[in-house]
Amino acid sequence: MTNSLKYILLFSALLLAASCGTGWKDAEETGSKPVIFPDYCDVVIPSGIAPLNFRIEDDPGRSVAIIEGPSETLKIKGKGEILIPAAGWEKLLENSRGGNLKVTIYSSNKSGWKKYEPFFIHVSTDPVDPWIVYRLIAPGYETWSEMGIYQRELSSFKQGTIIDNRLLPGACMNCHSFQANSPDKMMFHLRGNVGGTMLVRDGEAVKLNTKAGETISNCVYPYWHPSEDYIAYSVNNIQQVFHSVSDKRIEVFDSKSDIVVYDIKNNRLISTSRLMTEESFETFPCFSPDGRKLYFCSARKGKQPEEYDRIKYSLCSIGFDPATGRFGEKIDTLVSAERTGRSVSFPRISPDGSTLVFTLSDYGNFSIWHREADLYRLDMKTGNYHPVDVVNSPETESYHSWSSNSRWMIFSSRRVDGLYTRPFIAHMDEDGTFSKPFMLPQKDPGFYDSCLRSFNIPEFVTGKVVPDGRAMLKIIGSPAKDVNFALSD
């Protein structure tokens, strides 16, 4: 090799080193945290969660992530994406319960390597239910017929089908619900030619015709009683209209609605005149953990759709006796629409009875289409309520539910793009303080960019739902069992 060639090669190497830096260990510090998607900076997670794979938004070049736990460290290399190996992640979380993971990101582009300020992930000692169930549906109504109810194992990326409508053309399935997070006690509604309420308990299924007696419709929004003997429902005359000039797309509202309770043992719907009055709309029932109180939303009757933005719901409660199926004589108001000037929907009380979270929006009861809809926490001991600021965003939050130990809440949010609802999980400590929520992790950090379905009504379950597809189709195709109706007063 000639001397001139040696000098040329040496000069080229120096230029390359100058342009690319000497390596990630010698990176220049930026003094700022990385912008990543999903945003997992400074969140609280359970130990039973799949790897938090993410991409670096502000630098798609070569990347290195150092994840340090109390006793081990993971080093992951990528190109704009950090894909964490499942085995190393599981061991890291197992040994980090109650502690923090320190995540340091290095990235390289034409100007060389840079080091971002570390962020932390706290691994909670509180376990989480290992599965979630949700409906996947298009955000509009053009392709509503393509939908299904699915389950996902939280510790992995496995998604399985519980039921979809590929074999049920034109059938809408909605409002799935579980008794005390149990995978063995489930119900959901089918709409269409094979419509009915599907009730599944310990492997036995039945299809019910819940339009009975004086009720105004089939049963709609469900909530199981802790005794397993009852399911509370609203019965609603639901309508929808479309905005021509507005920042909102759709209005969904009730022109009539009441509350009923399905008595499973006696195959009957029961109610009281106090929950079936012509002067008000009642909806979104929710039993207390001891089963002796029924919470619901109530609004003064108004003319729909002309007064759609003047209908505002309060949070109310009434006593309920599980032994007799009778309701209390008095309705109490916990959050008054007259005082707030706003509207309550979707109350959900934690299994330990300490906290009730509800959605508050400007008006109406179908808050999932309201950008201003936020989550509020009601302290059941003091009666005080306030917005959960760390959870809320400029877009819609709604469809929330609790883990069986009351330490985790999952909810749907449109915060990513304002169109699709995505599942987020937030931790709540024993004092009722929530932590920053994190998005359900996916194997591919770009999953949510290409997923053209909304995650609807996410629910925690304590185990895997084991569906029997053939038996379910047989039940669905059979005539629905009629339900009786009776007022308890």
N, C-alpha and C positions, 0 to 999 in steps of 0.2 A: 504494500500500500504506500503510495507516495505521500510526502509530507503535506502537499497541498490538499490531497483528499482527506487526510487526517484532520486538518484544520477546518475543512468544510463540514465534516461530520460533527466535530466538537462544537462548532458555531451553531449548527442546527439543533444539537442537544440543548445548548444554552438558551436558544430561542424558545424551544419547547418548554423548558423548565420555567422560563420567565412568563410564558403565556398560561401555563397550566398549574403553576405552583409546584412545590416539592412533595406534596402529599397531604392527605386529610389531617394527619396528626400535627401538621404545621399550619393549619388553616387560620385565616384572619378572623377574629371575633367580630360579629355583626352588632352585638349589643341588643338584639331584638329576638323575639321568639319566632319560629317558623310559622307560616300560614299553611295549614294542612287541611285536607278533606278526607274523611270526616274530621271534625274538630274534636280531638281527644285530649287537648291540653287542659291539665288541671281538673280532671273529672274523677269521680269516685266510681269504682267498678266492683262487681262481685268476683270471687275467685273462679267461679264457674262460667266464664264468658269466653267466647271464641277470640282468636287473635285480632287485635285492633289494627288491621291493615289500613294504610293511608297513603295518600300521595302528597307530595310537596307542591303547593300551588304556585309559589313564586319562583321556583327554580327546578325545571324538569331535567336537569343534567344528572351526572353521576351522584349517588347519594350513599351515605353511611349513617346508620342509626346505632347508637350505643344505648342499650336499655339495661340499667344497673339496678339490681335488687339487693336485699340485705346480704345474700350469700352467693349470688352468681350474677353473671353478666352475659347478655346476648349482643352479638355484633351482626348486623344485617346490612348487606350491600344491595343496592338497587340502582335504577335509573329513573329518578323522579317518583318512584314508588317504593314503599317499605312493606314487604310481605314477610310476616313473622312466622317462623316455623312452629307448627302446632305443638310438637313434643317439647321443645324448649320453652315455649310460652306457658304450657300447662304446669311444668315443673317450677318455672319462675313465679307464677301466681300462687301456687301451693305453698311456697316458702316465703311469700311476701305478705301474707294475711296480716292486716293491721298496720302495715308499713307502706312506704312509698316506692314507686319505681321512678327513677330519674332517667329521662329520655333526652339524649343529646344528638342533634342532627348536624351532619356535615354535608355540604353539597358543593359540586364543582361545575363551573361553566368556563367560558373563554377567558374570564378574568382571574381564574384560579379558585382554590378551595376557600370556603368560608365556614365558620362555626357559629351556629345559632345559640342563643341563650337557652339553657335547658328548661324543659317543663316537666311537671310531675303528674303521676297517676297514682291515686291512693287505692289500695286494695282492701276493701272492707272485710271485716270478720263476719258480717251478716250474709248468710247464704241467700240464694235466689232460687225460685222455682225453676226447674231445669228446662221447661218447654214454654213456648208461647204459641197461641193460635190467632189467626187473623184472616180477614177476607181480602182478596186481591180483586180490585175492580177499577175500570177506567174512570178517570175523574169527571168525564162528561157522560152524556146519555146516549151517544150514538152507538156505542158498542157495549152497552150495559149487559147484553146477554152472555158475554164471555166473562165468567167469574167463577170463583171457587173459594172454599174455606180450606186453609192450609195450616200446617204446624211446622215449627222450627225448633230444633234443639239448640239451646243457647250456647253450649260449650263447643259446638261445631258449626258448620255451615249447611248442615243437612236440612232440606225442606221436603216435606211429604204432603201428599194430598189427602185430606179427610173426605171431601166431596166436591166435585165441580159439576158444571152443567153441560159437559160435552155429550153426555147421554140423555140430557134433559133439555132439548132445544126450547128456548124461550122462557125457561124457568129462572126466576130470580131467587137467590137464597141470601138471607140476611139475619141480623140480630142473633148470632150465636151467643150462647151463654153457658157457664158452668156453675155447678153447685159447689161453693167453697173451694174453687180451683181444682176440683176433681176431674180427671180425664174420663171417668166412668159415668158421669152424670152430666149430660149435655142436652141442649135443645137449640133448634134453629127453625126459622120459618122458610117455607117454600111458597113462592107466588107463581101463578100461572095455571095451566090446565090441570096439573097434578098438585095443586097447592094444598097446604096444610101446615100445621105446626108439628114438627118432628121432635118427639121426646124420647131420649135414649137414656136408660138407666141400667147399669151393670149388664150390658150386652143385650138387653131387651129394648126393642123400639116400637113405638106406636105413632100413628099419624092422627092428629086431632083436628076436628073442625071447631074452631073456637069462636065462630060467630053464633051466638046463642041468645035467645030471649030478647031482652031490651038493649043489648049492647049495640053500639053504632058501627062496629067493624070486627074483623078478626083481631086477635091479640097482636100487639106490636112490640114495644120496648120491654124486655124482660128483666127480672131480678129474682134469683132464688132465695127462698127462706133458709136460714141455717139448719132447720130441722129436716130438710129435704121434702117436707110434706106439702109445701106451697111454692108457687111461683107468682110474683106480682107482675102485672102487665098494664100498659096503657092500651086503650082502644081509641083509635084516631081516624078522623076523616082528613087524610093528608092530601094537600094540593101543592103544585109547583107552578111558578111563573118565571119568565126570563126577563131580565132587565134589558132595555134598549139603550139607555143612557145612564150608566152608573159604573162605579169601580167594582161593584159586585156583579156576578154573572147570573146567579140563580137565587130565587127565594123559595124556600119550602116552608109551609106553614100548616097549621091545623085550623079547620073551620069548626070542628067539634073534637072534644077528647075527654075521656073519663079514665078512672083507675079501677081495675078489677084484680082479684086474686084467684088463681086457679088452685082449687083443692084437689090434689092429685089422688088421694085415697078414695074420694067420693066422686071423682070425675065431674066437678061442677065449678063454675065461676061464681064467686061471691063478691059482694060490694056493699056499699052503704050509700044512702041518698046524699051524704056529705061529700062523696067522691064522684057523684054522678049528677051534679046540679047543672041546670041549663044556664046559669048565670056566670059560669066560669069554665076555663079550660084546665084540665088536670093531666099531667103527663110525667114521664121519667120516674117511676117508682124505685125505691131503694130501701131494703129492710136493714134495721140495726143489727149488729152482731148477736145480740141476745134474742132477736126475733120478735120483740115486743113493741116495736115502733116501726112505722112505715113513713119514710121521707118521700117527698114528691115535689113537683113544681106546679104552681097554679097561677093563672092570670085571669083577670076580668074578661068576660066575653066581649068580643069586638067583631065588627063586620069585616070579613076577609074577601078579597085582598085589599079593599080600599084602605083599611086601617092597619096594614101589615106592620108598619114601623111604629105603631103605638101600642102594640100588644107586648106587655112586659111581665115576665114571670117572677114570682117570689118563691123562695124555698120554704116549704111547710112540712109539718109532720102530724101524724095521727096515731093513737095507740092501736095495738093489734094484739088479740089474745089467741095464741096458737092452739090452745086447748079447745076453744069453742068456735074459732074462726070469726069472732065478732070484733068490730072496730070500736075505737073510743068515741066519746061524745063530743070531744073538742078538737079543733084544728089549731095548732100553734104555728106562728110565722117566725122563722129563724132569720131569714134575710128578706127584707121588704123591698119590693120593686118601687114602692112610693118613696122610700128613703134613698135608695141608690140611684133611682132614675134609669136603671138598667135592668137586664133580664138574666135570670138564672136558668141554667140547663144542666143536665147530666150529673146529678149528685152521686158521688161514690164515697162510701165510708170505709175507713181502714178496718180490717178484721179485728184489731185490738180495741176499736171504738174510740180512739183518741182524736182522729182527724177525719173531717169530711172535706173532700175537694170537689169543687163545682166549676163549671164554665160560666163566665160572665161576659155578656155581649151587649150591644146597644139595644136590641129588641129581639123578639121572637124566640123560638126554641130550637131551631135547626142551626146551631152555631158553627157547624163545620164549614159553612159557606161564608162566615163573617170574619174578615181579616182582623177585626179588633178583638175577637174572642180570646180571652186569657183565662188561666187557671187561678183559682182562689182557694186558700186554705181556711177552713172554719175549725177553730179549736173547740172541741166538744165539751171541755170543762168550763171554759170561760165564755163561750158564745161569741168571741171576737173572731173576725175574719179579715184577711188582707190578701193582696195579690202575691203570688209566688214569683217574685221578680226574677230570681235566678233561673227559673224554668221558662218563663214567657219570652216571646219574641215579637217583632212587628207583624208577624203573620199568625194564622189560626193555630190555636192549641185546643184539643178536645179529645173525646173518646178515650178517657183515662181509666185505668183499673189498677188494682193492688196485687202484690204478691201475698201469699198466704201468711207470711210473718209480719206484714205491714211495714217492711223496711224498704221496699222498692215499688215504684210506680212506673207503669208504661203508658205512653200516650201517643196520639197522632199529631203531627205538626206539619204545616205547609211552609216552614221557615226556609227551606232550601231554595225553592223556586216560585212559591206562591200558588202552585197548581196542584202538585201531587202531595198527598199526606204520607209522611215517612215515620217509622217507629222510633221513639226516643225513650230511654230509660233513665230515671233519676232516683237517687238514694235519699231516704228521709231517716234522720237519726231519732233517738228516743225522745228528744226535746221538740220534735216536729220541724226541724230545720232541714230544708232540702239542699242538695248539692247540684252543681251544674249537670244537666243531662247529657248523655252521649247517645249517638245514633247507633242502632243495631248494626254491628259489624258484618261485613260481607267479605268473601274471599277475594273478590276483585274490587279495589277502591273505586273503580268507575261504574260499579253495578247500578247505582242510583241514577247515573246519567242516562242509561239506556233502558231502565225499567219503566215501562209505560203503564203501570198499574199503581193505584193508591193502596196503601196498607190501611185497612178499615177495621176499627174495633179490635185492637190487639188485647189479648187476655193472657195472663199467666196461668199455667196449669202445672200440677205437681208431678205429672208423668206423661208418657206418650199416649195419645189417643189411638186406639186400635180399631179402626173401622172395618166392618164387614160389608164390602161393596155390594155383593150379590143380595145379601139379606136386606140392605138398605134400599136398593132399587125395588125389591119385592114389596117392601112396606110402602114406599113412595107410590107405587103403582096401584096399591089397594085403596078401597074407599076409606075416607077419613071417619074416625069415630066421633060422633056428635057429643058435644059437651053441654051440660045443663047449666042453668043460671038461676041464682036466687039472691035477693037482697037480704042482708043479715039483720035489718031493722025494719 
